[in-house]
Amino acid sequence: MKKRVNKRKVVGKVISDKMDKTVVIQVEKLVKHSLYKKYIKRQNKFTAHDENNECRIGDKVVITESRPLSRMKRWRVSGIVEKAVSVIGEI
């Protein structure tokens, strides 16, 4: 029997929701510069599976690592932490 592996979870912001059942999430982290000891922001973009097309641009979401779902998708949206403020005229 295989040992159960804990899957990584990260929090990020939705930057694109134009694809069907797929969103692009941007995750920011702070990294300390080795020489100058100053903290620098680093960003990664992850393509995640959004089964019900619930996520909108600006939403803060939690994504969980999963098996490969396509050529680019290795993550699933596990929950929406904070909804973005909707723009007037958008439904």
N, C-alpha and C positions, 0 to 999 in steps of 0.2 A: 504494500500500500504506500502511495506517495505521501510525503510529508507536506502539510499545508503551508504555503508561503504567504507571509503578510504582504499585501500589495501596497505600493506607494500611493499616497493621497496628497494632492497639492491643491491650493486655492489660487484661482486666477480670474482674469477678466475676459469676457467674450469680446473679441475684436471683429469677428465676421460670422454671419449666420446665413449667408447667401446660398449655401448648399443644402440639399435635402437630407435631413437627419444627421447633419454634420455641422459642427461649430469649430472655430479656431479660437483657442484660448491662449492668452499671453500671461506668463507667470514671471513675476519679478522676484529677485533675491538680491541681498546685499552681500558683497564679497570684499574682504579686506585686502588692499593692495599690499603685496609682500614687501616692497621697499619703503613706500611712503606711509603705510599704515592708515590710509584713508579708505573709507567705505565707498564702493562703487556699485551702482545699480547694474545688474545683468538681467537680460530678458531672454526667455525661451518661448517659442510658439509650439503648441501642441494641437493636433487635430483630434477632436474627440467626437464620439458617437452620442447623439441626442435623439433618442428613440421617438419622442413625441413632439419634436420641434418646439419645445417650450422656451428655450433660451433666446434672448434678444441681445443686441449690441449694448454693451455697458453693464450687463449683469455680472455679479460676482458669483462664481460657481466652484464646487468641489469636483475634481476629476480623479478617477481611480484607474490605476494601471490594469490592463486586461490583455487577453490574447490578441494577436493581430486580426483586425476586422477587415482591413483592406491594405493597399500598398502604403498608405500614410497613417491610418488610424490604429493606434495602440492604446487608446484611453477611452473611458466612458464617463459621461456626466452622471455623477451620483447624487447631486443635489444643488439647488440654487440657494445660496446664502443670502444674497441681497439683490432685489430687483432694481433695474436702472429706472431713473425718473423718465417717464415718457414725454416726448416732445408733443407740443400742441399740433393737432392735425394728424398725428399717427394713431392708428387704432390697434 
